[in-house]
Amino acid sequence: MKTNQISQLDASKMKEVLALQAGKIAQLEQQLDWFKRQIFGQKSEKQLFDRPHQTPLFGSADAVPKAAPSKVEVKSHKRKSNTQRKGDEVNDTGLRFDDCVPQKLIELSIPELGGVDADQYEIIGYKDTTRLAQQPGS
């Protein structure tokens, strides 16, 4: 009877030792896989890892997704269109003014056309520029 008890003790101890060794082997295999990915795998943070012992961040993967919220129809609106334009609005070409705005003509002369050899130059065009200036209030 003593041999039966010893064999049962040895069997229970062996089961404990085997369970510890199986856990250690699983841990070392995970470390080895990690090192292989670091050396030979992609260098990206967007990797999917198979970690069965890790719990998901946003609930379980088996969880039933929530039903999509019902769509609510919103009454559309229309913008008031101002098709009656006065003609003095800002557009792509700039501001438009009527004849009541005072204008000042400034001619810039070229010194070469006023010298001795002015007849050697040929005028090929003129450049007109309009600028808006503000006078201080009086």
C-alpha positions in Angstrom: 0.0 0.0 0.0 2.9 2.3 0.6 4.0 2.0 -3.0 0.5 3.1 -4.2 0.7 6.2 -2.0 4.2 7.1 -3.2 3.1 6.6 -6.8 0.1 8.8 -6.3 2.2 11.5 -4.6 4.7 11.3 -7.4 1.9 11.5 -10.0 0.4 14.6 -8.4 3.8 16.3 -8.1 4.5 15.4 -11.7 1.2 16.9 -12.8 2.2 20.1 -10.9 5.6 20.2 -12.5 4.2 19.5 -15.9 1.7 22.3 -15.5 4.4 24.7 -14.4 6.6 23.7 -17.3 3.8 24.1 -19.8 3.2 27.6 -18.6 6.9 28.4 -18.8 7.1 27.0 -22.3 4.1 29.1 -23.4 5.7 32.2 -22.0 9.0 31.5 -23.6 7.3 30.8 -27.0 5.6 34.2 -26.8 8.9 35.9 -26.1 10.5 34.0 -29.0 7.7 35.1 -31.3 8.1 38.7 -30.1 11.8 38.7 -30.8 11.3 37.2 -34.3 8.8 39.9 -35.1 11.3 42.6 -33.9 14.1 41.2 -36.0 12.3 39.9 -39.1 8.8 41.5 -39.0 7.3 44.7 -40.1 8.5 47.9 -38.4 5.0 49.3 -38.0 2.8 50.1 -35.0 -0.3 48.9 -36.9 0.4 45.3 -36.3 -2.2 42.8 -35.2 -1.0 40.6 -32.5 -2.6 37.3 -31.4 -2.8 37.7 -27.7 -5.5 35.4 -26.2 -4.8 36.5 -22.6 -5.3 40.2 -23.3 -8.8 41.5 -22.9 -10.2 43.8 -25.6 -10.3 47.5 -24.9 -13.9 48.2 -26.0 -15.7 45.1 -24.8 -15.6 41.6 -26.0 -15.3 40.7 -29.6 -18.4 38.5 -29.2 -20.5 41.4 -28.0 -23.6 42.2 -30.1 -23.1 45.6 -31.8 -25.6 48.3 -30.9 -28.3 49.1 -33.4 -27.5 52.2 -35.5 -29.4 55.2 -34.4 -32.5 56.0 -36.3 -32.1 58.6 -38.9 -33.9 61.9 -38.3 -35.0 63.9 -41.3 -34.3 67.6 -40.9 -36.3 70.2 -42.8 -34.2 71.8 -45.5 -34.0 75.5 -46.0 -33.3 77.9 -48.8 -31.0 80.9 -48.8 -32.5 84.2 -49.8 -31.0 85.1 -53.1 -30.3 88.7 -53.9 -30.5 88.7 -57.7 -31.2 92.4 -57.8 -27.6 93.8 -57.7 -26.9 97.5 -57.7 -23.6 97.2 -59.6 -21.3 98.6 -56.9 -20.5 95.3 -55.2 -17.1 93.8 -54.8 -16.4 91.3 -57.6 -13.4 89.4 -59.0 -12.1 92.5 -60.8 -12.2 94.6 -57.7 -14.3 97.5 -56.4 -16.6 99.4 -58.8 -17.3 103.1 -58.4 -19.5 105.5 -60.3 -18.5 108.9 -61.6 -19.1 110.8 -58.3 -15.9 109.4 -56.8 -13.1 112.0 -57.2 -10.1 110.8 -59.2 -6.6 112.2 -59.3 -4.3 111.6 -62.3 -0.6 111.2 -61.5 1.7 110.9 -64.5 5.1 109.4 -64.0 7.7 110.5 -66.6 10.7 108.5 -67.6 14.0 110.5 -67.5 15.2 108.9 -70.7 12.4 110.5 -72.8 13.3 114.0 -71.6 17.0 113.9 -72.5 19.0 114.7 -75.7 18.6 111.3 -77.3 14.8 111.0 -76.6 14.2 110.4 -80.3 16.1 107.1 -80.2 13.4 105.6 -77.9 10.1 104.2 -79.1 7.0 104.1 -76.9 5.5 100.7 -77.2 2.6 101.1 -74.6 1.2 102.7 -71.5 0.3 101.2 -68.2 -2.8 102.6 -66.3 -3.3 101.7 -62.7 -6.2 102.7 -60.5 -5.7 102.8 -56.7 -8.1 103.5 -53.9 -6.9 106.0 -51.3 -8.5 107.3 -48.2 -8.3 110.9 -47.1 -8.3 111.6 -43.4 -11.5 113.1 -42.1 -11.5 116.9 -41.8 
